[in-house]
Amino acid sequence: MDAYEIKQLQRQVSKLQLEAKLRKSVANELERQKNLVQKARDEAEEQRVKFEKASERLSQYLSPQICEQILGAEEFSGLETNKKNLTIFFSDIVDFTALSERMSADELKNFLNFYMTKMSNIAIEFGGTIDKYIGDSIMVFFGDPDTAGESEDAKKCFRMARRMQETLENCRVQIKDDFKLHEPLRIRIGIHSGRCSVGNFGSKHRLEYTAIGRAVNVAARLEKACEQDGILCSDLTAALLQDDAVNLRLRHVKAKGVDGLIKAFQWNIRDV
């Protein structure tokens, strides 16, 4: 082998070595890029899981309709505050103070969580906006942020209230046994339809989405005046119920803070 052939061979060896280096460099870069993509995917999945957990926790504090608007909108500047015609629902447990005094803290927590979950599931099923829980009391309204019209909102509210009473009637003995209640669980419900201010109220640090106004106070007063196992509707709500207004008894209610007697209609599970 002469000097020329040796030089050619050296060039080929150098070329092959360079190509091998390039291939290794490209392979290393591809592996690095692959690792970066996988890391980005892992981080995205971690953020997705965190977001889902945060959304789930948030949904425990807000109505589904409100969560949907907050989490679903690309730009969210807050729900508008407006005057709207709503149907407002209040319920509470009869003799709750006496019932709670017989329970330990854990027993009371378990009982209330069970009861609130059962009632809230019914409210969500009928499309009600769960405003708040006040001890054993529940406030729900229909007509915002979504409305099916005044009459349909009132019907949904009344049907929801009936379902709650019927559900408790069907499992009253079971609930009494499961939670060792001294007396069977009974609730009363007040419903009123009227114009309210509804939207965000509070401070820059904490807002509460709620309805306020005289109509809310009337609904709360009707709930206090209601018979146990019953629903007490104002005449304004009853007028909106149309064909749903069955098995209602006329009552005139004197309510604290309301001038004159309130014309109302009583529905009771025992009258059905």
C-alpha positions, 0 to 999 in steps of 0.5 A: 500500500503506497502513501496515497492509499494510506492517506485515502484510508486515513481520510475515510477513517476520519470521515467515519469517525466524524459521522459517528460523532455526529450521529452520537451528537444527534442521538444525544440531542434527540434524547435530550429533547425527548426528555424535555418533552416528557418532562413538559408532559409530566409537568402539564399532567401534574398541573392538570391534576392540581387544577382538577383537585382545586376545582373539586374543592372549589365546587364544595364551596360554590354552586355548580353553576357559579363554578362553571362560570368562574372556571369555564370563562377565559376572562372572568370579571365577576358575575353581574349584580342585577335586579331579578325575579327569583323564587327563593327557598329556605328550609330548616330542621325542626327542633334542631337545637335539641337534636344537636345537643344530644350528639357529640361533635363528630356525630353532629358533623356526620349527620349534618354532612349526610343531610346537607349532601342529600338535600343538596343533590336534590337541589342540583338535580332541579337546577337550583342555585345553592346560596348558603348553609346556615347551621341546619338551614339551607337557602336555594334560589331559582332564576339566576344565573340561569332562568327558565322563566318565572313560572318554570323557576317557581315550579322547579323550586316547588317540585324540588321542595316536594322531592325533599319532603318525600325523600325524608318521608321514605327514609325517616325511620332509617335515618333515625336508626342510623344516627340514633336520633331521639325523634324522627328527622322532620323539616319545614320549608318556605318559598316566596317569589319576588324581585331581588338584588342578586350577584356579588356582595362583600369586600375586595378580599372575599365576595359572596354570590347571593340574593338580598332583598325583602323577598328573601326575608319573606321566604325565611319568615314563611319557613319559620311559620311552616308546619313540620313536614310541610311547604309554605308558599306565598300567594305569589309563588302559588300563582306561578305554579299553575297545574302544580298547585295541588293539595294546597291549603290557604293560610294567613301568616303573621310574620315578624318584620312583615307588615300585615298578614301574608297570604300563603298556601300550605302543602304537607306530606300528610295531605297527599 
